[in-house]
Amino acid sequence: MAHAHDNSSVSPVARAFVEARERGRPLPVWPGSEPDSLAAAYAVQDDAIALWSDRIAGWKLGRVPPPWDARFGAGRLAGPIFAAQVREAAEATFPVIVGGFAAVEAEYVLVMGADAPDGDGWTAETVADLVADARIGIEIAGSPFPGINDHGPAVTASDFGNNQGLILGPSIPDWRDRLNGLTCRMEIDGGEVGRGGAAMVPGGPLDSLAFLLNLLHTRGRVLEAGQLVSTGAATGVHRIYAGQACLADFGPDGSLAARAVAWGTDG
């Protein structure tokens, strides 16, 4: 959708972030004025989605911690995951923008089995039948702006929700019965940096999906069959740098290994 580049009404923040992401260059300083609400942040995000030349394969959810949640009126934020940045491999490499921000998060990924009817009022109970599968995964968080997580949720949400990809692992057997009790741990360079599980996701992974559907309704967007929903950090948000490797261990459900490489190199 390159024509959007010519649209003078496009947010200059969105334009700056898309160009930085396309070139793998850091943005040491926030490019312009910071959005002061999540609605303003999602307007910037929508402009950036229109400028980005790839289709949305899914969405990530991130937690909005206190006291930001009360101030911004939401306990979560969302960002798009683009198709070219989804990798299905037990061992993968992923690019990081040197001088920007990068982190890895062990996550439970829901796979949509049907197009979600447009509407609001979704709950963890009413979304369950829309889900075809649950899989293990690693969300690659990333932004050209090194302070992406230091300025509140509106800043984080505006730059694709601080997402730079998803590593998708195998399906979780009997996930409907087991989902909320699942546990996992994360290592970086062989040392454990976090341990937790689905119980660390507020309300559980299906509550993340309900939040997303309610949010997308307000944005005039829908969730389609086959799309992926990365439901939130299950062990924490773990900063990672080019040259480091991580391992997300989901116990009996498998593990995923990944290595960060400097953007523009082949590792």
C-alpha positions in Angstrom: 0.0 0.0 0.0 2.7 2.4 -1.0 0.2 5.1 -2.0 -0.2 5.9 1.7 3.3 7.4 1.6 1.9 10.3 -0.3 -0.9 11.0 2.2 0.0 14.2 4.0 -2.4 13.3 6.8 -0.3 10.2 7.8 1.2 10.6 11.3 4.8 11.7 11.1 5.6 9.3 14.0 4.2 6.4 12.0 6.2 7.4 9.0 9.4 7.7 11.0 9.0 4.3 12.6 8.1 2.5 9.4 11.2 4.0 7.7 13.4 3.1 10.6 12.1 -0.5 10.7 12.5 -0.9 7.0 16.1 0.2 7.2 16.9 -1.5 10.5 18.1 1.8 12.0 17.6 3.0 15.6 15.6 6.1 16.6 17.4 7.3 19.6 14.9 10.1 20.3 11.1 9.8 20.0 10.2 11.3 16.5 7.7 14.0 17.4 5.0 14.3 20.1 4.1 11.3 22.2 0.4 10.1 21.9 -1.4 11.0 25.1 -4.1 8.3 25.0 -4.4 4.7 23.7 -6.9 5.9 21.1 -4.3 8.3 19.8 -1.7 5.5 19.9 -3.8 3.2 17.9 -4.4 5.9 15.3 -0.6 6.1 14.8 -0.5 2.3 14.7 -3.2 2.2 12.0 -1.3 4.7 9.9 1.9 2.6 10.3 0.0 -0.6 9.3 -1.2 1.2 6.2 2.4 2.1 5.3 3.7 -1.4 6.0 3.9 -3.6 2.9 2.9 -6.9 4.5 -0.3 -8.5 5.7 -1.3 -9.0 9.3 -0.8 -12.6 10.3 -2.0 -12.0 13.9 -1.7 -9.8 17.0 0.3 -9.6 20.2 -1.1 -8.6 23.6 1.1 -6.9 26.2 0.3 -6.1 29.8 -0.2 -2.5 30.9 1.1 -2.5 34.5 0.0 -0.3 37.4 -0.2 2.7 37.6 -0.4 3.0 33.9 -3.5 0.7 33.6 -5.6 3.1 35.7 -4.3 6.2 34.0 -4.9 4.8 30.5 -8.0 2.8 31.2 -6.8 -0.6 29.9 -4.9 -3.5 31.3 -3.5 -4.6 28.0 -2.3 -3.2 24.7 -2.2 -4.8 21.2 0.0 -4.7 18.1 0.1 -6.4 14.8 2.3 -9.3 13.9 3.2 -9.4 10.2 3.4 -12.5 8.0 7.0 -12.2 7.0 8.1 -12.0 10.6 6.4 -15.3 11.7 8.9 -18.2 11.8 7.9 -21.8 12.4 11.1 -23.6 13.6 12.4 -25.2 16.8 15.6 -23.2 16.2 15.4 -19.8 14.5 17.4 -16.6 14.2 15.8 -13.2 14.2 17.1 -9.7 13.5 17.4 -6.9 16.1 18.0 -3.3 15.4 21.3 -2.4 17.1 20.8 0.7 19.2 17.0 0.0 19.5 15.1 -2.3 21.8 14.7 -6.1 21.6 13.3 -8.7 24.0 12.0 -12.2 24.0 8.8 -13.5 25.7 7.6 -17.0 26.2 3.9 -17.0 25.1 0.9 -19.2 24.5 -0.4 -18.5 20.9 -4.0 -19.1 20.0 -4.9 -19.9 16.4 -8.3 -18.7 15.2 -10.5 -21.4 13.8 -13.2 -19.1 12.4 -13.6 -15.5 11.5 -14.8 -13.7 14.7 -18.2 -12.1 14.3 -17.8 -8.3 14.6 -19.0 -7.0 17.9 -18.1 -6.3 21.5 -18.8 -7.7 24.9 -16.5 -10.7 24.4 -15.4 -12.7 27.4 -13.0 -15.5 28.0 -16.0 -17.9 27.9 -17.5 -16.6 24.7 -14.3 -16.6 22.7 -13.3 -20.2 23.4 -15.2 -21.7 20.5 -13.5 -19.4 18.0 -10.1 -21.0 18.8 -8.9 -24.0 16.8 -5.6 -24.6 18.4 -3.1 -23.4 21.0 0.7 -23.5 20.4 3.8 -22.6 22.2 5.7 -19.6 20.9 8.3 -16.8 21.5 7.2 -13.3 20.8 10.0 -11.1 19.5 9.5 -7.7 21.0 11.3 -5.0 19.1 11.4 -1.3 18.3 13.9 1.1 16.7 13.3 3.3 19.8 15.4 2.0 22.8 13.0 3.6 25.3 9.9 2.0 23.9 8.8 0.6 27.3 9.8 3.6 29.4 7.2 6.1 28.4 3.9 4.4 29.1 1.6 2.2 27.1 0.5 4.8 24.5 4.1 5.1 23.3 4.5 1.3 23.3 1.3 0.7 21.4 1.9 3.3 18.8 5.0 1.5 17.4 3.3 -1.8 16.4 2.9 -2.6 20.1 6.6 -3.2 20.3 6.4 -6.3 18.1 9.0 -7.5 15.7 7.9 -11.1 15.1 6.8 -14.4 16.4 8.4 -17.8 16.6 5.7 -20.4 16.4 6.1 -23.8 18.0 4.0 -27.0 18.0 0.5 -27.4 19.1 -0.2 -28.0 22.8 -2.0 -31.4 23.3 -5.4 -31.2 25.1 -5.0 -27.5 25.4 -8.6 -26.8 26.2 -8.3 -28.8 29.5 -4.8 -27.7 30.3 -4.4 -24.1 29.1 -4.6 -22.2 32.4 -2.3 -24.5 34.3 0.5 -24.6 31.8 4.0 -23.6 32.9 7.2 -22.5 31.2 10.6 -21.0 31.7 13.1 -18.8 29.7 16.8 -18.9 29.4 19.2 -16.4 27.8 22.7 -17.7 27.0 22.1 -20.7 29.3 21.0 -18.9 32.4 17.4 -18.8 33.5 15.9 -15.3 33.4 12.2 -16.1 34.1 9.8 -18.8 35.0 6.0 -18.7 35.0 3.1 -19.9 32.8 -0.4 -19.1 31.7 -1.4 -18.0 35.2 0.9 -14.9 34.7 -1.4 -13.7 31.9 -4.1 -11.7 33.7 -7.4 -13.7 33.4 -5.6 -16.3 31.3 -4.9 -16.5 27.5 -8.5 -16.6 26.5 -9.1 -13.3 28.4 -6.4 -11.8 26.2 -8.3 -12.9 23.1 -11.5 -11.4 24.4 -9.7 -8.1 25.1 -8.3 -8.1 21.5 -11.7 -8.7 19.9 -13.3 -5.9 21.9 -10.5 -3.6 21.0 -10.5 -4.5 17.3 -14.2 -3.8 17.2 -13.6 -0.2 18.3 -10.9 0.1 15.6 -13.1 -1.2 12.8 -10.9 -4.3 12.4 -11.8 -8.0 12.5 -9.9 -11.2 13.5 -9.9 -13.8 10.8 -9.6 -17.6 10.7 -6.0 -18.7 10.7 -4.7 -15.6 12.4 -2.5 -15.9 15.5 -3.0 -14.3 18.9 0.1 -14.1 21.1 -1.6 -13.8 24.4 1.1 -12.1 26.6 4.3 -12.7 28.4 4.2 -15.9 30.5 7.6 -15.5 32.2 8.3 -11.8 31.7 9.9 -9.5 29.1 13.5 -10.4 28.7 15.9 -7.9 27.0 18.1 -9.5 24.4 21.0 -8.3 22.3 22.6 -9.3 19.0 24.7 -12.4 19.5 22.7 -13.7 22.4 20.6 -16.9 22.3 17.4 -17.8 24.2 15.5 -21.0 25.0 11.8 -21.1 25.9 11.2 -24.4 27.7 7.5 -25.4 27.9 8.2 -28.7 29.6 6.3 -31.6 28.1 5.0 -29.4 25.3 8.4 -28.8 23.9 11.0 -26.0 23.7 12.0 -23.3 21.2 15.5 -21.9 20.7 16.3 -18.6 19.0 19.3 -16.4 18.4 19.4 -12.7 17.9 21.5 -11.3 15.1 22.3 -7.7 14.1 19.9 -6.4 11.5 21.2 -6.8 8.0 23.6 -9.7 8.8 23.0 -13.3 8.2 24.2 -14.2 11.7 
